[in-house]
Amino acid sequence: MPDAIVIELAELEGEPIACSISLRSRDTLYGRYWGASGDFHSLHFELCYYRGIEYCIREGLARFEPGTQGEHKLLRGFLPTPVWSLHEIADERFAAAIGEWLARERTVRRAWLDEAAGHLPFRRADIPARLDPDVRHRVAPED
């Protein structure tokens, strides 16, 4: 397990003030947790994005998934990527209510993914297909 955890720690005057925790597979770094003891300008980006990018380059990892949420990721070159999770809701009424909300949310998020794909800071003809969870495989055109 120690080889699968990547911790970035920020200190101020020798005291820890923030930390990010990522999980690592053979070829990918997955950003997962972040916390800080106060409001420090841009420290979140430094620990959760820039240090992760540097780590992947240094370690030769193929991919960095910094986590969910955040339109600010587009400006840093990360694709808007659909994510999934699995939960068991024991109360059937609560599960039905959550299911109804999720159905609406999927439509909204799909529209946002499509919109965001048009604002990426780089050009790639295959990007919209890579964002589409229904497209399992598509070969990128030759540059």
N, C-alpha and C positions, 0 to 999 in steps of 0.2 A: 503493500500500500504506500509506503513512503515515496516510491518512484512515481506514483500516480497523482501526487498532490504537489501543486506549485503555489507557493505563498509569496506575495509581494507585500512588503511591510514599509510603511513610511514613518519616519521619525522626525520630531521637531525638538531640538535641544536635547537629544538623547532619549526622548520619551516616545513610545509608539503613539501615533495619532490616527492611523488608518491601515487597512489591510484588505487585500483581495485574495481570494482562494479560488484556484482553478483546478480542474481535473484533467489528467493527461492520459490519452491512449497511445498506442504505438505511433500514430501519425497525426493526431489532432489534439489541440488544447481547447478545453471547454471552460469558459469563464462562468462562474457560478455565484460566488458570494462576495459582498463588499460591505464595509462598514467604516465609519470614521467617528472620532470623538467630537468633531465640530465641523464647521463649514469652511472648507479650504478651497479656494478658487482653482478649478481645473484638476484637482488631485484625483478625482474619480476617473477622468480620462487618462491620466498618467498611469495609475495603477491597473485599471481594468482594460485599457486598450493598448496604449503605447508600449507598456512593459510586456504585455502578452504578444504583441507583434514582434518585438525584439527577441523574446524567448523563442518563438517559433522559428525565426530566422537563424538564431544561434544554434538551436537544437536540430535544425533541418526538418521540422514538422511540415506536413503538406497543407494543413488547414488550421484556422483559428476561428472558433465559434464563440464570440464574446458574451453570448447570452441573449435573452429576449428583450423586447421593448426598446424604445428609443429611436426617434427619427434622426437624432444626432449621429447615429451610426452610418447613415448614408454618406455624410460629408467625410467620413473617415475611411471610405472605400469598402464598407461591409454591405453585402447584399441583404435586402430585406428578405428574410427566410421564414417560411411557416414552421412552427414548432408544435409538438403534440405532447400531451401528458395523459396519464391514465389514473383515474380516481374511482373508488368504489363508494357510492353514497347509499347507506343502508336504508334510509327513509325514502320510500317510493315517491311520496309527494314532493319531497325536497329534490330528489333526483329528476323528477319530471320538470320541475320549475327550472332547475339548472340546465337541463337538456333543451328546453325551449329558448332560454337565454343564449345558450351556445349556438343554436341554429341561427339566430339573428346575428350573433357576433361573428360567425364564420363568414357571412355575407359581407359585413362591414370590413373585416380584416382582409378578405380577398380583394375588395375594391381598393383598400389602402395599399396592398402589395402591388397591384397593377399600376396605381398612381405613382408609387414610389419608384418603380422600375424605370419610369420616364425621367427621373431626376438624378440618376446615378452619375458620379463624377468621372465616368469612363465609358468607352463605347465597346460593346460586345453584342453581336447580333443574336447570340443564344441566351442572353440574360433572361428575357421574359419566360422562355421555356424552362429555364432552371428554377424559376420561382413557382412554376405551376406544379402543385402536388400531384396532379393527374398525369403529368408527363414523366414517365419513368426513365426514359433514356432518349437523348437527342445528341447527335454528333454536332459539335461546333463547326461552323464554316471555316475553311482555310483562310488565313489572313494573307 
